[in-house]
Amino acid sequence: MLHIVACIKQVPDTKIIKMNPKTNTMDRSSAPAILNPYDSHAVEEAVRLRSRYGGVVSVLTMGPPPAVKAIKKCIEIGADEGYMITDRAFAGADTLATSYALTKALQKIADIRPIDLIVCGKMTIDGDTGQVGPGIARRLDMPPLTSVNKVAEINREEGYAIVHRKLEDGYEVIRSTLPCLLSVEKDINEVPYSSLPNMLRAARYQPIIWSVADLGEIDKTQLGLKGSPTIVSSVWAPQKPQGGKLLEGSYDEQIRQLLDVVLTRKELFEAQAGAGGGAS
Ligand SMILES: Cc1cc2nc3c(=O)[nH]c(=O)nc-3n(C[C@H](O)[C@H](O)[C@H](O)COP(=O)(O)OP(=O)(O)OC[C@H]3O[C@@H](n4cnc5c(N)ncnc54)[C@H](O)[C@@H]3O)c2cc1C
């Protein structure tokens, strides 16, 4: 039976979040926590593949206890099972330590039910690195297929997947062995409104929760802050560009204003060129 695991993360809604002007860090309390939007597409794709081929969809997150809400959101989308790893030892993890902890959890999930496919979002909207998916794939020694915007075929019996990878000027078709890991683009699917039965199931659902002690043999020096070689040397908010003019009025008026600017620039340029200034 096809077993797909989607890795998901709860993130602050960065459309709303405020920055602390003193520390230049995110004030996480200023915005609600949501399921990382890319991950909702990862879960939706897993659910669609289950509809095509049968099987089971599990979701996995590493996060603080309130991240249960993100798992419930995935159950609303249609996932069957939710796993969460949560422990103070995971705190302060960079992408290397995050991928290590998630890999340990994935190995434990695979002991319960072998995994055919892991699906991640392309990136998170808070950390934004896109490193965790490929990090997991490397640790599990499986092919990482990034920027996937279509899953053309999964053949569990013959052990392969065919996907489309988005490129700047088109896409490429890749055939990979299973198991493999996909990082998916937002345009891979549209996440529909949740059905009432899924919402009711999500409201009652309690995920399986593991701490470090539940993950079996584990190298604690690779977890959390201790296992995180990344050093954030400074953080700053980009300066707002100075000058510029906001166009106002109707669409036609804005076009007229824009043409005025362009023509004035052109006249200035020609005047300079005529005076021997040349182009610069
Ligand atoms: C020095 C340092 C300290 C940090 N300390 C903290 C901290 O204390 N608390 C904190 O919240 N963050 C902390 N971070 C941020 C942390 O590294 C990232 O949140 C985490 O590693 C995921 O990276 P990302 O958000 O860039 O994910 P990406 O690599 O952009 O995510 C890609 C995909 O991987 C999967 N994924 C990512 N994270 C998870 C997860 N946690 N569970 C399941 N799937 C996941 C999702 O499918 C996601 O779409 C720290 C970072 C650094 C560099």
The ligand as an SDF file (V2000), in Angstrom:
LIG
                    3D

 53 58  0  0  0  0  0  0  0  0999 V2000
   20.9800   29.4140   14.3410 C   0  0  0  0  0  0  0  0  0  0  0  0
   19.5190   29.1920   14.0990 C   0  0  0  0  0  0  0  0  0  0  0  0
   18.6600   29.0250   15.1850 C   0  0  0  0  0  0  0  0  0  0  0  0
   17.2980   28.8320   14.9660 C   0  0  0  0  0  0  0  0  0  0  0  0
   16.4660   28.7000   16.0400 N   0  0  0  0  0  0  0  0  0  0  0  0
   15.1380   28.4930   15.8430 C   0  0  0  0  0  0  0  0  0  0  0  0
   14.2400   28.3500   16.9500 C   0  0  0  0  0  0  0  0  0  0  0  0
   14.6370   28.3800   18.1000 O   0  0  0  0  0  0  0  0  0  0  0  0
   12.9070   28.1570   16.6730 N   0  0  0  0  0  0  0  0  0  0  0  0
   12.4470   28.1160   15.3830 C   0  0  0  0  0  0  0  0  0  0  0  0
   11.2180   27.9380   15.1660 O   0  0  0  0  0  0  0  0  0  0  0  0
   13.2860   28.2500   14.3450 N   0  0  0  0  0  0  0  0  0  0  0  0
   14.6070   28.4410   14.5390 C   0  0  0  0  0  0  0  0  0  0  0  0
   15.4340   28.5870   13.4750 N   0  0  0  0  0  0  0  0  0  0  0  0
   14.8760   28.4460   12.1590 C   0  0  0  0  0  0  0  0  0  0  0  0
   14.9780   26.9810   11.7500 C   0  0  0  0  0  0  0  0  0  0  0  0
   16.2470   26.7150   11.2700 O   0  0  0  0  0  0  0  0  0  0  0  0
   14.0250   26.7200   10.6460 C   0  0  0  0  0  0  0  0  0  0  0  0
   12.7400   27.0460   11.0920 O   0  0  0  0  0  0  0  0  0  0  0  0
   13.9830   25.2370   10.2560 C   0  0  0  0  0  0  0  0  0  0  0  0
   15.2610   24.6770   10.1800 O   0  0  0  0  0  0  0  0  0  0  0  0
   13.3350   25.0500    8.9300 C   0  0  0  0  0  0  0  0  0  0  0  0
   14.0210   25.7790    7.9500 O   0  0  0  0  0  0  0  0  0  0  0  0
   13.1940   26.6380    6.9440 P   0  0  0  0  0  0  0  0  0  0  0  0
   12.1170   27.3110    7.7160 O   0  0  0  0  0  0  0  0  0  0  0  0
   14.1240   27.4560    6.1350 O   0  0  0  0  0  0  0  0  0  0  0  0
   12.5180   25.4850    6.0630 O   0  0  0  0  0  0  0  0  0  0  0  0
   12.6740   25.1770    4.5240 P   0  0  0  0  0  0  0  0  0  0  0  0
   13.9220   24.4100    4.2850 O   0  0  0  0  0  0  0  0  0  0  0  0
   12.4230   26.4010    3.6990 O   0  0  0  0  0  0  0  0  0  0  0  0
   11.4240   24.1950    4.4150 O   0  0  0  0  0  0  0  0  0  0  0  0
   11.2160   23.3480    3.2880 C   0  0  0  0  0  0  0  0  0  0  0  0
   10.2090   22.3090    3.6720 C   0  0  0  0  0  0  0  0  0  0  0  0
   10.7720   21.4360    4.6670 O   0  0  0  0  0  0  0  0  0  0  0  0
    9.7230   21.0110    5.5520 C   0  0  0  0  0  0  0  0  0  0  0  0
   10.0060   21.4960    6.9070 N   0  0  0  0  0  0  0  0  0  0  0  0
   10.7280   22.5730    7.2830 C   0  0  0  0  0  0  0  0  0  0  0  0
   10.7320   22.6920    8.6290 N   0  0  0  0  0  0  0  0  0  0  0  0
    9.9850   21.6770    9.1110 C   0  0  0  0  0  0  0  0  0  0  0  0
    9.5900   21.2570   10.4170 C   0  0  0  0  0  0  0  0  0  0  0  0
    9.9750   21.9150   11.5070 N   0  0  0  0  0  0  0  0  0  0  0  0
    8.8160   20.1520   10.5360 N   0  0  0  0  0  0  0  0  0  0  0  0
    8.4210   19.4500    9.4450 C   0  0  0  0  0  0  0  0  0  0  0  0
    8.7510   19.8090    8.1840 N   0  0  0  0  0  0  0  0  0  0  0  0
    9.5210   20.9010    8.0160 C   0  0  0  0  0  0  0  0  0  0  0  0
    8.4300   21.6020    5.0040 C   0  0  0  0  0  0  0  0  0  0  0  0
    7.8630   20.7220    4.0820 O   0  0  0  0  0  0  0  0  0  0  0  0
    8.9230   22.8480    4.2780 C   0  0  0  0  0  0  0  0  0  0  0  0
    8.0420   23.3250    3.3000 O   0  0  0  0  0  0  0  0  0  0  0  0
   16.7920   28.8040   13.6550 C   0  0  0  0  0  0  0  0  0  0  0  0
   17.6510   28.9700   12.5710 C   0  0  0  0  0  0  0  0  0  0  0  0
   19.0010   29.1850   12.7940 C   0  0  0  0  0  0  0  0  0  0  0  0
   19.8830   29.3970   11.5920 C   0  0  0  0  0  0  0  0  0  0  0  0
  1  2  1  0
  2  3  1  0
  2 52  2  0
  3  4  2  0
  4  5  1  0
  4 50  1  0
  5  6  2  0
  6  7  1  0
  6 13  1  0
  7  8  2  0
  7  9  1  0
  9 10  1  0
 10 11  2  0
 10 12  1  0
 12 13  2  0
 13 14  1  0
 14 15  1  0
 14 50  1  0
 15 16  1  0
 16 17  1  0
 16 18  1  0
 18 19  1  0
 18 20  1  0
 20 21  1  0
 20 22  1  0
 22 23  1  0
 23 24  1  0
 24 25  2  0
 24 26  1  0
 24 27  1  0
 27 28  1  0
 28 29  2  0
 28 30  1  0
 28 31  1  0
 31 32  1  0
 32 33  1  0
 33 34  1  0
 33 48  1  0
 34 35  1  0
 35 36  1  0
 35 46  1  0
 36 37  1  0
 36 45  1  0
 37 38  2  0
 38 39  1  0
 39 40  1  0
 39 45  2  0
 40 41  1  0
 40 42  2  0
 42 43  1  0
 43 44  2  0
 44 45  1  0
 46 47  1  0
 46 48  1  0
 48 49  1  0
 50 51  2  0
 51 52  1  0
 52 53  1  0
M  END
$$$$
